[in-house]
Amino acid sequence: MEETTKKPRGFAAMTLEKRKEIASKGGVAAQKAGTAHKFTVPEAIAAGKKGGAKTSSNRAFMAEIGRKGGKNRHKKAWIANYAKNEEDLLSRSMEETDSSDIR
């Protein structure tokens, strides 16, 4: 049996620029026809709450971003409290790099 590979058709065969051009025309036509949806303030608030609830229900993701925020907070505090000038900052960061290579 001869194995044939499918060639992309339709939008898949078009360049990105061509797809953007067609999508833009569709958006313009919808605006002119009055069928395009524009969010009202209450709709936008409801959508934001829905998205926030969905994201915050993912405990692993929330733990990850909390950990990143905590690390950045402590890094900023270190810079503010201990690095009096750029040379001090560079010398301390070099010391940390050297000691971490030993482990």
N, C-alpha and C positions, 0 to 999 in steps of 0.2 A: 504494500500500500504506500502510496505517495503521501508524504506529510506536507501539508500546506500551512503556511502561517497567515494569519489574518492581517490585513493592512488596516491601519486606522481609517475610520470613515467619519464624516461629519465634523463636529467640533474637535475631535481628537486629532484629525489630520491638519487642522489649521494652526497657524502660528499664533503665539500669544497676542501679538498686536492685532491680528485679524479678529480674534475672539473678543478682545477688549472693545474694538470698534463696533462689533455687532451688539455687544451688551450695552454699550453707551447709547446706541440708537434705540434699543428697547426701553431704556430708562427715560429717554427724552420723549418717546411716544407715549409712555404711561403718564408722564407729567402733563403732556398736552391734553390727553384724553380725560385726565382727572381720576384715573384709577390707581395711581401710585399711592402707597400708604406713607403717611407722615405721622410719626409718633407725637402724641400730645404729652404734656408734662406728666399727667397721672399714669399714662401708659408706660412712659419711660421709667418712672419710679417703680411701678409694678414689675417691669421686666428686670430692672436692677436687683430688686429684692429676690426675685425668683432665681436669678443667676448666682447671687450671693449665697442663698440657701443651698443651692446645688453644690457650689464649691466648698462651702464650709462643712458640708456633710462628709467630705472626703478627709478623714482624720489623718491619714498618712501625708497627704499634700499639705494640710494645715501645719502639721508638725515640722515638715521640711522648711516651709517658708518662715515659720517662727524661729527655727534654729538659725537660718541665714540672717534674719533680722537681729537676733541676739548677738551673733558674731560681729556683725557690722557695728552694732551699738558699742560693744566693748572695744572694738578697734578704734572707733572715733574718740572714745574716752581716753584710751591710751595715748593717742596722738595729742589730745588737748592737755593731758596732765603731765606727760613725761617728755615729750619731744619739744624742747624749747626752741629749737631752730632746725633747719633742714639737715645740717651736719649731724646733729644729735639723732635725728630720725634715721638717717642713713646708717650711722654707726650701730645703733641698736638693732636695726633690721638685719644688718650683716652678722651681728652676734647671734641672733636667733637662727639665721640660716646655717651658720657654722655649727651650732649646737644640735640642730635637727639632723644634720648629716651624720653625726656620730652614732645616733640610735640605730 
